[in-house]
Amino acid sequence: MKTAFLRTVAAIALVAAASGSHAQNYPGKTITMIVPFAAGGPTDTVARLVAQSMGNTLKQQIIIENVGGAGGTIGAARVAKAAPDGYTLFLHHIGHSTAPGLYRKLSYNAIDSFEPIGMVTDVPMTLIARKEFPAKDFKELLAYVKANKEKVTYANAGLGSASHLCGMLFQTAIGVDLTTVPYKGTGPAMNDMLGGQVDLMCDQTTNTTSQIKSGKVKVYGVTTRQRLAAMPNVPTMSEAGLPGFEVAVWHGMYAPKGTPKPVIDTLSNALRAALKDPTVKQRFADLGTEPVADSRARPEALRAHLKAEIDRWGPIITKAGQYAD
């Protein structure tokens, strides 16, 4: 009995020593960051900006791998099954908190299958339309949509995407069901809007700001409480005529469950350094967003926020009755 006990203690000590050694030598090779959406989309843009700066701090390259599909759940499932060694990371937006409500069966638990690293940014959204859409402001848009709801089309980047969630809230708020056209990513949806094939879309400023400023699309409002410094002439949705309408697409970074705490701490420190990087801050500002405060770019803050958002969105999704298989 005593011998067996000593062997167990020795084994535990060996594992602990190996874990400590791994943490001290981390990172010793290239890190992969999984983005669960198509390349060129708003979440991909955020990930690439942050990954480059974090890589400079860690003195290792962080490469982006786009694993899209099923509202981000395919990429999430892949990370949940990855080795918890700090070499597979995950950057997802608000959709990570809505997946438990939208999908009846998930192969992972949105909270328990991951180690939070920290929040990254809150990206505002904009309600936009194709350039030739008849309505010149939100008041005209509301009247036109209600009078022509059978023929007005709303584009989104697929079930669970930020554009889907914003559109769901918008249609609920105005009491109109529009013809929804889902795409496999924001890029294809925007391309069709620029080509005049779809009418409306609500999407992140990281994807719409340049199109708005160039006059390629019409904009009716931003989904924040206050106007954006990058687009001061664009009213908030509340100002435009939809009081209380507010959606912010927050982004968080995670690692697989079981990743050693020293590794998580190293990654969280690198993330916070990236969010203070002048280049990152300027690029975010150009896209109509900004890094979160230092206190929110920490594991415990992301864990608390994720749980709160799951609790918030669950009832909304249930009321809307929109589910995936």
C-alpha positions, 0 to 999 in steps of 0.5 A: 500500500505504501509503495503504491502510494509513493508511486502515485505521489511520484507520478503526480510530481512528474506530471507537475514538473513536466507541466511546469517545464512546458510553461517555462519553455512556452512558446517553443513553436508556431501557435495556431489561432482558429477563427471559425469564419471565412477569411476576410470577414470582420472576426478574421480581421480582428484576429489577424491584427491581434495575432500579429502583435501577440506574436511579436510579444511571444517571439513566435508566429501566430498563424490564422486558420479559418475553420468556418461552418455552422455558425462557428460551432465547427471551429469551436468543436475542433478547438475543444478537442485540441491538445491543451498545450497552448498551441491551439487558440480560438477567437470567436465573437458573440456567437460563442454565447448564442450557440447553446441556444441556437443549436440543440446538439453541441459536441462541446460546452461553451463554458466548460470546454475552454479556458478563457484568455481574455476579451478583445474588442466590442465591435459596433454594428451598422444597418446598411442597404444596397446603394440604390435602395429607395429609402434615404433615412431610417424613417423611410426605411421603416415605412418601405419595409413594412409596405414591401416586406414580401420583396425586401431581402435581408442578407446574413453570414449564416445562422449564429453569425453576428449579422444573423443575430442583429437581423433577428433583433431588428425584425423582432423590434419592427414587427416584420419578417423579411426574406432572409438570405443566408451566406457562407460568410460576410464576404459573399454577403457583402459582395452580393449587396454591392452587386445589388442582389440583396437589400439589407444587412446588419454587420460589424463596422470592421466589415462595413466602415470602408464601404460606407465611407466610399459611398458603396452602400447606404447606412441607416444607423449604428447599434451603439448608445453613442455615435462613433468617432469614425462615422460621426454623421451616422445616427444611432439606431435609437436616434434614428427611430428605434429606441433602446436598440443596441447590439455590440459584437464582443470578441473573446480569446480561448484555449482548450480546457486543461491548458496550464494556468502559466500558459494562459497567463502568458497568453493573457499578458500578450493579449493585453500588450497587443490591445495597447499596441498603437498600431492595433489601436489605430487599425481598430479605430479605422474600423470603428472599434477600440480594444476593451479595457485592460480589466476586461482582457483577462480570463476571469472577466471573459468567463463572467461575461460569457456566462452572462451573455449565454443567460441573456441570449437564451430567452431571446432565441427561444422567443424567436424560435430559430434553431439549427438541427 
